Amino acid sequence: MTLPDEARERLIDIVELQPTKNATLQARWGLDSGSEVHQYLESELGAYYYRNANSLICATPEGEALVGEGDGDGTRSVSGTELDRQVLAALPEPDEEPQSVVATLHGVRETGADPGVDAVRSSLHGLVDRGLVDRIRRVVPTFRLALDRDRIVIETDER
C-alpha cells in the first residue's frame, strides 16, 4: 500500500522516535494537542502503529517495512537496553522450541549478568511489543526470537 507523502513522513517519525509519546509527536508535527495526534494516528496510520504495554507509540513491523526500516535488508534496529541485548542472546532461534522466562533468566545469568526475574520478564514483553520476540502461550508463556538473531540490532545509550 502507498501512503500519502505526509502520512509516510509521519510514519518515518514514529519509526525514528519509537517508543514515543503523543506530546513528542505533537511537537514534531506542529499539532495543537495530543488528541489531534491520536486522531491522526487512528485515521491515517491505524494499520501501522500500536501502543506498547506502557501506552507508548510504536510502528508495527508492517509500518517499518513500508518506510524501508523493516524488511529492506532484513535487519531491524530498535532502541533498547543492555539487558534487552542479553535477553535476545539467550533466546532460541525462530525455528527452535521456545523457552520460559526462568530459562531465559538462567541464560542471561550464564553471561555473568545478574538481573532479577521481573527485569527479564519486562524485557521479554518489551521485545514482544517491538516485534523481535514471539510469545507462545502454553501453561506458562514461552518465548523465542521472531527474527533470525543476525537480523536484530539493539542500539543502546548505555555505556
C-alpha positions in Angstrom: 0.0 0.0 0.0 1.2 3.5 -0.7 0.7 6.3 1.8 0.3 10.0 1.0 3.6 11.9 1.5 2.6 13.5 4.8 1.5 10.2 6.3 4.7 8.5 5.1 6.8 11.2 6.7 4.9 11.0 9.9 5.3 7.2 9.9 9.1 7.7 9.4 9.0 10.0 12.5 7.3 7.2 14.5 9.9 4.7 13.4 12.8 7.0 14.3 11.3 8.0 17.7 9.8 4.8 18.9 8.7 4.2 21.5 7.3 7.7 21.7 4.6 9.8 23.3 1.7 11.9 21.9 3.5 15.1 23.2 6.7 14.3 21.2 4.8 13.7 18.0 2.6 16.8 18.7 5.7 19.0 18.9 7.3 17.3 15.8 4.2 17.6 13.7 3.2 21.1 14.9 -0.2 20.0 16.1 -2.2 21.7 18.9 -3.0 18.8 21.1 -2.3 15.2 21.9 -5.8 14.3 20.9 -5.0 15.7 17.4 -2.1 13.3 17.3 -4.4 10.4 18.4 -7.0 11.4 15.8 -4.3 11.5 13.0 -2.8 8.1 14.1 -6.2 6.5 14.1 -7.4 7.9 10.8 -4.2 7.8 8.7 -1.8 5.3 10.3 -4.1 2.9 12.1 -2.7 -0.2 10.5 0.9 0.9 11.0 1.2 1.8 14.7 0.3 0.3 18.1 0.7 1.3 21.7 3.0 -0.9 23.8 2.4 -2.0 27.4 3.4 1.5 28.6 1.0 3.1 26.1 3.9 4.5 24.1 3.5 4.7 20.3 5.5 2.2 18.1 5.5 1.3 14.5 4.3 -2.2 13.5 6.7 -4.4 11.6 4.5 -3.6 8.5 4.9 0.1 9.1 8.6 -0.2 9.4 8.8 -2.3 6.2 6.6 0.3 4.4 9.1 3.1 5.1 12.2 1.0 4.5 13.2 0.4 8.1 12.0 -3.2 8.4 12.5 -5.9 5.8 14.5 -3.9 3.3 17.8 -5.6 4.1 16.2 -7.9 6.7 17.7 -6.1 9.7 15.6 -4.4 12.4 17.2 -1.7 14.5 15.4 -0.7 17.7 16.4 1.2 20.8 16.9 -1.0 23.9 19.0 -1.7 26.9 21.9 -3.9 27.6 19.5 -6.3 29.3 17.4 -6.5 26.1 20.6 -7.4 24.2 21.4 -10.1 26.7 17.9 -11.5 26.7 17.9 -11.7 22.9 21.2 -13.6 23.0 19.7 -16.1 25.5 16.6 -16.9 23.4 16.3 -19.7 21.0 16.1 -19.1 17.2 12.7 -18.7 15.5 12.5 -22.3 14.4 13.5 -23.8 17.8 11.5 -24.7 20.8 10.5 -21.6 22.9 11.7 -21.2 26.5 10.2 -19.8 29.7 11.1 -16.6 31.5 13.1 -18.6 34.0 15.1 -20.4 31.3 15.9 -17.1 29.7 16.9 -15.7 33.1 19.4 -18.6 33.5 20.7 -18.0 30.0 21.3 -14.3 30.8 23.0 -15.2 34.1 25.4 -17.5 32.3 26.9 -14.3 30.8 27.8 -13.1 34.3 24.9 -10.6 34.5 22.5 -10.9 37.5 19.2 -9.4 36.6 16.0 -10.3 38.5 13.3 -12.4 37.1 11.0 -9.4 36.9 13.5 -7.4 34.8 13.9 -10.3 32.4 10.1 -10.7 32.1 9.7 -7.0 31.5 12.4 -7.1 28.8 10.8 -10.1 27.1 7.4 -8.3 27.0 9.0 -5.1 25.6 10.8 -7.2 22.9 7.5 -8.8 22.0 5.9 -5.4 21.7 8.6 -4.4 19.3 8.1 -7.5 17.1 11.5 -9.0 17.9 10.3 -11.9 20.1 7.3 -14.3 19.7 5.3 -15.1 22.8 3.9 -18.6 22.6 1.1 -19.2 25.0 1.2 -22.5 26.9 0.6 -23.3 30.6 3.2 -20.5 31.1 4.2 -18.1 28.4 7.3 -19.2 26.5 9.4 -17.1 24.1 11.7 -17.3 21.1 13.2 -14.9 18.6 10.7 -13.7 15.9 13.6 -13.0 13.5 17.0 -14.6 12.9 19.5 -13.3 15.5 21.7 -11.6 12.9 18.7 -9.5 11.7 18.3 -7.7 15.0 20.3 -4.7 16.2 19.7 -3.2 19.7 21.0 0.4 19.9 21.7 1.4 23.5 22.7 4.7 25.1 24.3 2.8 28.0 28.0 2.6 28.3 
